[in-house]
Amino acid sequence: MQPVFYNIAIVKSVLSFHLKNIQGMIKRILVILMVLSTAFYGCNKEEELVQTNIYMGAMLPLTGAGASVGESAYAAIQLAVNDIQASLTARGIKANLAVFIDDTETDPDIATQKISSFAELGVNICIGPYSSPNVSAVKNYADGNELLIVSPASVSTSLAIAGDNIFRLVPNDQKQAEAISALLDDDGIEVILPLIRDDLWGNELLTATIQEFAQSNGQVEDAVKYSTTTVDYTPYINSLKDLLLGKLGQFSADKIGIYLVAYGEALNVLNLAAQDSILGQVKWYGSSGFAGIETLPADSIAADFAESRNLSCPSFGFDPAAQDKWEPLQDRLIALLGRHPEIYAFATYDAVWLAVETYLATGELADFNTIKLTFESKANNTMGVTGATALNAEGDRLYASYDFWGILHLADQYNWAKVARYNNETGVLERY
């Protein structure tokens, strides 16, 4: 595929069109090419143009279980490019930026098939994949082909490996497990019954939660696990109900919690659970894969059940110190999406900026090791919209706090709302 450069105004139009028709972008590469150049302002026509060409990739879950996250990330890339254009123009920098976007379909096999196309296009930095199974699927290729993966959402602990080509702008799951355990303790929960997505992310998050919850003598029952290809969740709901009936003979209902580790398919689970009076007797807890998902507030049955059971989902949180950065971006994303974006959209926005600043600092002829070291340096010294983007020794985000999101019914509609916050540095849980 040969890059063709478009006027930025045309690109904005194309982006807006595709954002509204995102479900139609299946099984094909969508190429977004943005011309960012100050060369046409006040220069002689015969003057030679000296420009930097910046090519980056983005693997987004535009379809499948992670589609809501992918839609938000897509919008964040659009806004990042707009802002970068303005910044480069103001700084007098001549640069052509090409962002090549492909859909992973939230499927590791699809991600594996598509990852090589980026290297063929001359890309050294790829934003995404987003889910940990997809990152794991492309890791060997990235490590062996001088491709830097910058994931705005992957959190599995097994991917925290020093020296590889994977950088993650969110903390790994040990931090999330610490946060959910703090909330369980504060709620007086003594035993949790897990219903989890049976993949790398689901199993590793469960393992981390077991470790953290055990420190306060909490019990975790054997998990009910469903395949990522599951369509009918009825058997799993029945198994969960049987497990709960057994525990209600040992614990009072207010001491039991159901722990749901899922992506968008959690909507199907909640709809089925809403039909069962037994499953409605205890509190439910979610995970980062479902926090802020757009489909829940729009489904009155599932949303009503989530609100009645105080469903709380932790997600990597906003940094209060960066509120002047993320709050205006949040307003712009809401205007573009028609809803609140997931936190990963903000990490995506930071990822685009870090990639561009890395390329500008190294030049397009730099060797891969220089690009990698420069990206790490930029991340360690940047205050982005998500706050300080500093990385730990394994290339994961160093500083972590978690917002808990729940469903509230206000003004005749359901909405996600922030209900608590946990600071990993201080160990303090704050309720709203």
C-alpha positions in Angstrom: 0.0 0.0 0.0 1.5 3.3 -1.1 0.7 6.3 1.1 -1.2 9.2 -0.5 -1.4 12.5 1.3 -4.6 14.4 1.7 -5.5 17.9 2.7 -6.2 17.9 6.4 -9.7 19.3 5.9 -10.6 16.4 3.7 -9.2 14.0 6.3 -11.3 15.5 9.0 -14.4 14.9 6.9 -13.4 11.3 6.2 -12.7 10.7 9.9 -16.1 12.0 10.9 -17.8 9.9 8.3 -16.0 6.7 9.4 -16.6 7.4 13.1 -20.3 7.3 12.4 -20.0 4.2 10.3 -17.4 2.3 12.3 -19.1 -1.0 12.1 -18.6 -1.0 8.4 -14.8 -1.0 8.7 -14.3 -4.8 8.9 -11.5 -6.9 7.4 -9.8 -4.1 5.6 -7.1 -1.5 6.4 -8.3 2.0 6.9 -5.5 4.4 6.1 -5.7 7.8 7.7 -3.1 10.2 6.2 -2.7 13.7 7.5 -0.6 16.4 6.0 1.0 18.5 8.7 3.2 21.0 7.0 4.1 24.7 7.4 5.9 24.5 4.1 3.2 26.2 2.1 3.1 29.3 4.2 5.3 32.1 2.9 7.8 30.1 1.0 9.0 30.4 -2.6 7.5 27.9 -5.0 11.0 27.0 -6.2 12.3 26.6 -2.6 13.0 23.0 -1.8 10.7 21.5 0.8 12.5 19.9 3.7 10.1 17.8 5.7 10.0 15.0 8.2 7.9 12.0 7.3 6.3 10.4 10.3 4.6 7.0 9.9 2.9 5.2 12.7 0.4 2.4 13.0 -2.6 1.9 15.2 -4.3 -1.5 15.9 -7.8 -0.7 17.3 -10.6 -3.0 18.4 -13.1 -1.3 16.1 -15.4 -4.4 16.2 -15.9 -7.3 18.5 -16.2 -7.2 22.3 -13.9 -4.2 22.6 -15.6 -2.0 20.0 -16.7 0.7 22.4 -13.0 1.2 23.4 -12.0 1.2 19.8 -14.5 3.8 18.8 -13.3 6.1 21.6 -9.6 5.5 20.7 -10.4 6.3 17.0 -11.9 9.7 18.1 -8.9 10.4 20.3 -6.5 9.8 17.4 -8.5 12.3 15.3 -8.3 15.0 18.0 -4.6 14.3 18.7 -3.8 14.8 15.0 -5.7 18.1 15.0 -3.8 19.3 18.0 -0.5 18.1 16.7 -1.1 20.0 13.4 -1.7 23.2 15.3 1.4 22.7 17.5 3.7 21.9 14.6 2.5 24.9 12.7 3.0 27.2 15.7 6.5 25.7 16.1 7.4 26.2 12.5 8.0 22.4 12.0 7.5 20.9 8.6 6.2 17.3 8.9 4.0 14.8 7.1 2.2 12.5 9.5 0.6 9.2 8.3 -1.4 7.1 10.7 -2.3 3.7 9.4 -5.2 2.2 11.3 -6.3 -1.4 11.3 -9.1 -3.3 13.1 -8.1 -6.2 15.3 -11.7 -7.2 15.7 -10.8 -7.8 19.4 -9.4 -11.2 18.1 -5.8 -12.3 18.8 -5.7 -14.4 15.6 -6.7 -11.4 13.5 -4.1 -9.2 15.2 -1.5 -11.8 14.4 -2.5 -11.9 10.7 -2.4 -8.1 10.4 0.6 -7.0 12.4 3.2 -7.6 9.6 1.5 -5.0 7.4 2.8 -2.1 9.6 6.4 -3.1 9.2 5.9 -3.4 5.4 4.7 0.3 5.5 7.9 1.4 7.2 6.2 1.8 10.6 8.4 1.6 13.7 5.8 2.6 16.3 2.3 1.0 16.6 -0.3 2.3 19.0 -2.1 -0.8 20.2 -3.2 -3.5 20.2 -5.4 -2.8 23.2 -6.4 -6.1 24.9 -3.7 -8.2 26.5 -4.4 -11.3 24.5 -3.9 -9.3 21.3 -0.7 -7.7 22.6 0.5 -11.2 23.5 -0.3 -12.5 20.0 1.8 -9.8 18.3 4.6 -9.7 20.8 7.0 -12.1 19.1 6.6 -10.4 15.8 7.2 -7.0 17.3 10.3 -8.1 19.2 11.7 -9.7 16.1 11.0 -7.0 13.6 11.9 -3.7 15.2 8.4 -2.7 15.9 7.6 -0.8 19.1 4.1 -1.6 20.5 2.6 1.2 22.6 -0.6 -0.2 24.2 -3.0 2.2 25.8 -5.0 -0.6 27.5 -3.1 -3.9 28.0 -2.7 -4.8 31.6 -1.8 -8.5 32.0 1.0 -9.1 34.4 2.8 -11.7 32.2 3.5 -9.0 29.7 5.5 -6.9 32.2 8.9 -7.8 30.7 12.0 -5.6 30.9 13.8 -4.9 27.6 11.1 -6.1 25.1 9.4 -3.9 22.5 6.2 -3.6 24.5 5.4 -0.3 26.3 2.1 0.1 28.1 0.6 3.5 29.2 -1.5 1.9 31.9 -0.4 0.0 35.0 -0.5 -3.8 35.0 -3.2 -5.8 36.7 -1.5 -6.2 40.1 -2.5 -2.5 40.7 -6.1 -3.1 39.6 -6.3 -6.1 41.9 -5.1 -4.0 44.8 -7.8 -1.5 44.0 -10.7 -3.9 43.8 -9.5 -5.7 47.0 -9.6 -2.4 48.8 -13.2 -1.8 47.7 -14.2 -5.4 48.7 -12.7 -4.9 52.1 -14.4 -1.5 52.6 -17.8 -3.1 51.6 -17.3 -5.9 54.2 -17.2 -8.6 51.5 -15.7 -11.9 52.8 -16.1 -14.2 49.7 -16.3 -13.5 46.0 -17.6 -15.8 43.3 -15.8 -15.0 40.0 -17.4 -15.2 36.5 -14.6 -14.6 34.1 -13.6 -14.4 30.5 -11.3 -17.4 29.9 -8.3 -15.7 28.2 -4.9 -14.3 29.2 -6.3 -11.1 30.7 -9.2 -12.7 32.6 -7.1 -15.4 34.2 -4.2 -13.2 35.1 -6.5 -10.5 36.7 -8.2 -13.3 38.7 -4.9 -14.6 39.9 -3.8 -11.1 41.0 -7.1 -10.5 42.7 -6.8 -13.8 44.6 -3.4 -12.8 45.9 -4.5 -9.3 47.0 -7.8 -10.3 48.5 -6.1 -13.1 50.5 -4.1 -10.5 52.4 -7.3 -9.5 54.2 -8.4 -13.1 54.6 -10.9 -12.8 51.8 -12.0 -16.0 50.1 -12.2 -16.5 46.3 -14.2 -19.5 45.0 -13.3 -21.5 41.9 -14.2 -19.4 38.9 -16.9 -20.0 36.4 -15.1 -19.5 33.1 -16.6 -18.9 29.7 -14.9 -19.1 26.3 -14.2 -15.9 24.3 -16.4 -17.4 21.6 -19.4 -17.9 23.8 -22.8 -16.8 22.5 -25.2 -18.2 25.0 -24.2 -17.4 28.6 -27.2 -19.3 30.2 -25.1 -22.4 31.3 -22.6 -20.1 33.0 -25.3 -18.1 34.8 -26.8 -21.3 36.0 -23.4 -22.5 37.3 -22.9 -19.2 39.1 -26.4 -19.4 40.6 -25.6 -22.9 42.0 -22.4 -21.7 43.4 -24.2 -18.7 45.1 -26.9 -21.0 46.6 -24.2 -23.0 48.3 -22.5 -20.0 49.7 -25.7 -18.4 51.0 -25.9 -21.3 53.4 -22.5 -20.3 54.9 -22.5 -16.5 54.6 -25.1 -13.7 54.8 -25.8 -12.1 51.4 -24.1 -8.8 52.4 -20.8 -10.7 52.8 -20.8 -12.2 49.3 -19.8 -10.5 46.0 -19.9 -11.7 42.4 -16.8 -10.7 40.5 -17.4 -10.2 36.8 -14.2 -10.1 34.6 -15.5 -9.3 31.1 -15.5 -7.0 28.1 -18.7 -5.9 26.3 -20.2 -9.4 26.7 -20.9 -8.5 30.3 -24.1 -6.9 29.0 -25.4 -10.3 28.1 -24.5 -11.6 31.5 -26.3 -8.8 33.3 -29.4 -9.2 31.2 -29.6 -12.9 32.2 -28.7 -12.2 35.8 -31.5 -9.6 36.0 -34.0 -12.4 35.4 -32.9 -14.4 38.5 -33.9 -13.4 42.0 -31.1 -15.4 43.6 -28.3 -13.5 41.7 -30.0 -10.2 42.6 -29.4 -10.8 46.4 -25.7 -9.9 46.4 -23.4 -7.1 45.2 -21.7 -7.3 41.9 -18.2 -6.1 41.0 -16.7 -5.5 37.6 -13.3 -4.9 36.0 -11.6 -2.5 33.7 -12.7 -4.3 30.6 -16.3 -3.2 31.2 -15.9 0.2 32.9 -17.7 2.9 31.0 -18.8 0.6 28.2 -21.4 2.6 26.1 -23.9 -0.3 25.7 -24.8 -0.6 29.4 -26.6 2.7 30.1 -28.6 2.2 26.9 -30.0 -1.2 28.0 -32.6 -0.5 30.7 -32.8 -4.0 32.0 -29.1 -4.6 32.4 -28.5 -1.0 33.7 -31.3 -1.3 36.3 -29.8 -4.6 37.6 -26.3 -3.0 37.7 -27.6 0.0 39.7 -29.5 -2.2 42.1 -26.5 -4.4 42.7 -24.1 -1.5 43.1 -21.9 -2.8 40.3 -18.6 -1.0 40.5 -15.9 -1.3 37.8 -12.4 -0.1 38.4 -10.5 1.7 35.6 -7.2 3.4 35.5 -8.1 6.9 36.7 -7.7 10.5 35.8 -4.9 12.4 37.5 -6.3 15.4 39.4 -3.0 17.2 38.7 -3.7 17.0 35.0 -7.3 18.1 35.1 -6.6 21.2 33.1 -5.5 18.9 30.3 -7.9 16.0 30.4 -11.1 17.9 31.2 -11.2 19.9 27.9 -10.3 16.8 25.9 -13.1 14.9 27.6 -15.6 17.6 26.5 -14.3 17.4 22.9 -14.5 13.6 22.9 -18.1 13.7 24.3 -19.0 16.1 21.5 -17.5 13.8 18.9 -18.8 10.5 20.3 -22.1 11.6 21.8 -21.2 9.8 25.1 -18.4 9.6 27.7 -15.2 8.0 26.4 -13.4 5.3 28.2 -10.1 6.3 29.9 -8.1 4.5 27.3 -9.0 7.2 24.8 -6.9 9.6 26.9 -4.0 7.2 27.0 -4.3 6.9 23.2 -4.2 10.6 22.8 -0.9 10.7 24.9 0.5 7.8 22.8 0.1 9.7 19.6 1.8 12.7 21.0 4.7 10.6 22.4 5.2 8.8 19.1 5.3 12.1 17.2 7.7 13.8 19.6 9.9 10.7 19.4 10.1 10.8 15.7 10.8 14.5 15.7 13.6 14.0 18.2 15.2 11.2 16.3 14.6 11.9 12.6 13.3 9.5 10.1 16.7 7.8 9.4 17.3 6.9 13.1 18.0 3.3 14.0 15.4 1.4 15.9 17.3 1.3 19.2 17.5 5.1 19.2 13.8 5.3 18.5 13.1 3.0 21.4 15.3 4.7 23.9 14.0 8.1 22.8 10.4 7.0 23.3 11.2 5.8 26.8 12.9 9.1 27.6 10.0 11.1 26.3 7.5 9.0 28.3 9.5 9.4 31.5 9.6 13.2 31.1 6.1 14.0 29.9 3.0 15.3 31.7 0.2 14.2 29.4 -3.5 14.4 29.6 -3.4 11.2 31.8 -0.8 12.8 34.0 2.9 11.7 34.3 3.5 9.0 31.7 6.7 7.7 33.4 7.3 4.0 32.9 8.7 1.4 35.3 11.6 -1.0 34.5 9.2 -3.3 32.6 7.9 -0.5 30.4 4.5 -0.3 32.1 3.1 2.9 33.6 4.7 3.7 36.9 2.1 5.8 38.7 -1.4 4.4 39.2 -4.7 5.3 40.7 -8.1 3.8 39.9 -11.6 5.3 39.5 -14.6 3.1 40.2 -17.5 3.6 37.9 -21.1 2.6 38.7 -24.5 3.1 37.1 -26.8 5.8 38.3 -30.4 6.6 37.2 -30.8 10.3 37.1 -33.2 12.5 35.0 -35.0 9.4 33.6 -31.8 7.9 32.1 -28.9 5.7 33.2 -25.4 6.9 33.1 -22.0 5.8 34.2 -20.8 7.9 37.2 -17.7 7.9 39.3 -18.5 6.3 42.7 -15.0 5.9 44.3 -11.3 6.4 43.8 -8.3 4.3 45.0 -4.8 5.7 45.1 -2.2 3.0 44.9 0.6 5.2 46.1 -1.2 6.1 49.4 -3.5 3.1 49.7 -6.5 5.4 50.4 -10.0 4.6 49.1 -12.3 7.6 48.7 -16.0 7.3 48.2 -18.1 9.8 46.3 
